[in-house]
Amino acid sequence: MPYSDLPPQAFWKLCRTDPEFLTTAIYRPKFPLAPGMRVATAGSCFAQNVGRYIRASELDFVDAEPAPPGMGQDTQTRFGYGLYSARYGNVYTARQLRQLVEDAWSGTVHDAAVWSNGGRYYDGLRPNVEPGGLASAGEVRAQRRDHLRRVRRMFAQTDVFIFTLGLTEAWADRESGLVFPTAPGVVAGRFDPARHHFVNFGMAETFEDLAAALAILRAARPGLRVILTVSPVPLTATASGDHVLVATTYSKSVLRAVAGELAALDPATDYFPSYEIIAGLPFGTRHYQDNLRNVTRAGVDAAMGVFFAAHSGLRPVPHPVPLKVCDCAPSDVATEEQTEVCEEAMLAAFDAA
């Protein structure tokens, strides 16, 4: 009979009897991770936590854009070093990842992404990596070209790529089609309603963008394996016209569905349920700080503990040292546990309340 020989984790009632909802059985990796495997990370703010755990593990964290010698840890973080495997900042959407990969392979530097503010110049595709800006547009372009070369080199030496999907909402340039990690004017640049417009990607677009990015990477690195996750962090604000709860539910639903579909279709792509472990109904709000947005240290530990426990060839990882610097708006920093460098959180500064 159907269901008669299924394991306990297949039944809500049996999971409910366990204080941790049987999360020890929530993740069954498609492929094993072993000590020394080279792992690269990218994604939304929450993905910074994944990178810290990978660094502290027996895996080999790929860092294609390391900080200059002698730079202090706080300064490294403020300038975007060490957060991910290259200095691309937060990659919130699948479209951003596709842009990054396409540009890395073509060497394209976009004039529309050179922003200015107060006589200083910024890379609009990663505006937080130079907090004070650069002296000229030429410097921005030169840094961008070097960055893209390093990104391509990064993927050439990566065995496993972990990508955390964060948002479906973004702001785009009408003429070039470029999508930015934050609206022009939030960190740098100037918002022009005639030039910049809001986009909210659907399932088809998100699937196409993610699949296209992975196809480029696999053509260059045929053995590349991919682990997809979805950030459990709600939207700070929405420009969709919907209530922020509705907008968050839509965004996370699209991302979760796309990640699951890609993982189901591709034997070299897996899905890790960090979203469910942290944001799942059985856990209420226990994994969130008082603002119901930032994930607690215990929540991150819970998710990453499941991840490493599922890979039997790896030892458990003690909680790594958290970052000490945050670019989030003060009104969005609930406690000292808020550690991610996050452009999206800066939108809290526009809260009329």
N, C-alpha and C positions, 0 to 999 in steps of 0.2 A: 504493500500500500504506500502511496505517496506520503511523505513526511514521517513515516514510521521509524526510519533508521537515520534520521538527521541528527547532527550533534546538538548539544544544549544551546550553543550560540545562535541557532536558527530560530529559537523560540523566545518571544518577548518575555513571557512569564518566567522562564528559567533564567534569563539574563537579569531580570528584575530582582531575583533573590540574592544576587551578588552585589555587594556595595560598589564595586567598580564596573558593574554591568558586563562582566566577562570580557573586558577589553583586552585581556591577554590573548583572546582568540580573534580579535577584530582584524588583524593584519596577517595575511599569509603571502609573503613575497613571491613574485614570479621567478625571480632570480636572486641568488645569494650575493651578499657583499662580503668581501674577505679583506683581511689586513693588507694594506699596501695599495689597494685599488685607488685610482685617481678620480676624485669626485669634485665636480664644479657645481656651484649654486647660483641661482638668480631668482628674481621675483619681487613680490611686494615686501613691505616693511617686515612682516612676520618671518619672512625667509631669512632674515639676519640671524634669528635664533637657530635655524638649521645649520647655518654656516659655523656658528660658534661651537655647536656640538660636533660637527664633522672635524673641525680643527683639534678638538680635545680627544678625538677617538684614534683608533688604530688605522683609520683610512687616511689617505694622502690628499689633503685639501689642496686643490689647484689654485694658486695665486699668481696670475699672469701679470698683475700690475701692483707689485708690492710697494710699500712706503719707502721713501728715501732713508738711508741709514741715519740714525740719530734722531729721527722724528719721534716725539713722545706719543704715547697711546691716545691721549685725548685729542691731540692734533690730527693724528692719523684718522681717527673716527670722523672728526669734523670735516676732513677733506675727502672722505669717501674711501679711504684705504681699508682693506681687510673686511669690509662688510660682506662682500661677495667675491667671486673668483676673478673679477676684473672691476675696474672703477666705473661701472656704468650706472651706479645708483639704483634706485628702486625701479623695477620693471613691472608695472602694475597690470598691464593688459597683454593679451596674446598678440595684438597688433604691434605693441612696442617691441616684443621679442622678435617678431618677424622683421620689423624695420632694422633692428640691431643686427640680426644675422645677415640680411640682404646687404646692408651697408658694409659690414665687415668683409663680405666676399667681393663686393664691387669697389670698395674703397671710396664710396660716395660721401662727401661732406656737404650738407645742405645749408645754403645761405639763409633759408627761412628759420633755421634753428640757431642762428647767431643773434643773441639778444643783447640789448644794452640797458644800463640802468645807472644813472648818476655818473656818466663818463667811464664806466667799467663795462666789460663785455663777458657774456656767459654763454655756455653751451645749453641751449634750450631743451636738449634731449637728456641732460643730466645736470640741471641747474644748481644742485646742492653741492657738487664736488669741488667747486671753487667759491667758498662763501663770500669772499671779497671781490670776486670777479677777476678778470685779466685786463691788461693794459690796452689791448687792441683786438680787433676782430681777427687779425692774422694769427695772433697767439691762440685764439680759440680754435681756429681751423687746424693749426699745427698740432695742438694737443689732441684734437678729435681724430686726426689721421693716425697719430701714434696709438691712441686708444683702440681704434678699429683693428690695427695690425695685431695688437696684443689679444684682442677678443678672438680673432681668427686662430692665433697661436694657442690660445687657451683650449679651444675645442679640439684642436689637433692632438692634444695630449690628454684628453679626458676620456675616462672609461664609463663613468656614470654622471649624468646631468640631472640635478634635482631642480625643478622649476615650480615655484609657488604662484598660482594664479590669484590675483587680488581683487581686480575691479573689471567691470564692463564699461563704466563711464569714463570719458576722456574728452579732451579739447583738441581740436584739429585745425590745421591751416588749410583754408579752402583751396588755395592755388596749388600747393605742393602735395596736399593730402597727408602731410606729416601729422603724427599724433604725439602729443607731449605728455610727460608724467604729471604735469600740473598746468593749470591755466596760466597763460602769460599774464604777468602782473602780480602773481602771488609771491614768487621768489625773486623774479627778475623779469625784464621785458615789459612790454606795454600791451594791454588787451585792446584789440581793435575789433569791434563787433562786425565790421564789414569784411574782415579777414579771418577771424577765428570763430569757430562754431562748435557747439556741443554735440557729442556723439554718444550713443549708448548701444554697444554692440550686442547683437543677438546670438543665438546658438550657432546658426549657420556661419556667420562671419567669424566667430570665435574659433569654431572648429577648423574652418579653412585657414585662418591665420596660424594657428598652432601647428596644424598638419604641414603647412608650407614651410614653416621654420624648421621643423624636425626633418623634413625631406632634404633640405639644404645641408643640415648637419650630418645626416646619415650618408649623403653622397660623398661628403668629405671624410667622414669617420664611420665606415660601414658597421663596425662593431659597437657603436655607441648605444648604451642603454639609458633609458629615461625614467625618472620617477616624478610623477605629478602630484602636487598637493594643492589644496585650496585654503587660503588664509581665513581663519575664523574671526578676524577683526572686522566689525561692522563699518559701514561708511561713516565718515565724519560729517559729511554734508552731501546732498544730492542736488543736481541741477536739472533733474528729470521732470520736475513738477509734481512728483509723487511724495507722499510721506516718506521720511528717511527709513522707516522700518520696511515699508513696501519695496523701496528701492534696493535696500540691502538684501531682502529676500530674493528679489528678482536676480540681482547680480550674482549672489552666491549659488543660486539654483542653476543658472546658465553655466557657470564655471564648473560646478560639480558634475553636471550632466556631460559637458564636453570632456572633462578629464576621464570620466568613467567610460565614455564611448571610445575615446582614443585608446585607452588601456584595454578595452575589450577587443578591439580590432587589431592591435599590434602586440605580438608576443614579446617585443623588446621594450615595451612601455608599461609601467606599472602605476598604480594609484595607491598612495598612502593616506589613510583617513585621519589626518590630524584635525581636520575640520570637525568631524563627528566626535572625536575624543574630547575636544575642548568645548564645542558649541552644542553638543547633542542634548536633547531634552532630558535624558536621565540625570544629567549633571547640573541642571539648573544654571545658576550664575556663579557657581563656586570657583570656576576657572577664570573669572573676570574681576578686575578691580572695581571700585565703587562707581566709576563712570560707565560701567557695562560695555566698555570698548577695549581697553587695554587688557591683554592676557597676563595673568599673574605668573610669577616665576614657577609656582607649583603646577600651573596649567601647562606651561612649556615642558617642565620635567615629566609630566604625565604622558604627553604625546611622544616626546623623544625617547622616554623609557620604553614605550611599546615598540617604537621603531627598532631600537638596538636589540631588544630582547627577541624580536622576530628573526634577526639575523644571527643564528647560533654561532657563527664563526667569529663574531665580534664580542669583545668584552663590554659590559655596561659602562656608560660614561658618567662620571660624577658631574654635578652642575658646573659648567664652565664659568669663568669670571665674566659678569655682565659688563656691557658697555656703560660708560659713565656720562656720555654726551648725548643729548637729544635735541634735534632741530624743531621739535613739535612746539606749537604755541603754548605758552604757560597755562592758559585756561584748560588745556587738554591733558596736562600732566597731573595725574592723580596722586602718585606717590613716587618714591625714589626707584620703584621697580620699573617704571617706564623707561625703556632703554633704546628703542628703535629710532633710527634717523628716518623721518617720515614726512615727505612733502604734503601728503594728503591730510595729515593731522593739522597742518597749518591753517586749513580752512576754518578751524574753530575760531580763529581770530576775526572772522567775518560774521560771527554769531551776533545778531542784533540784541540778544538778551544781555 
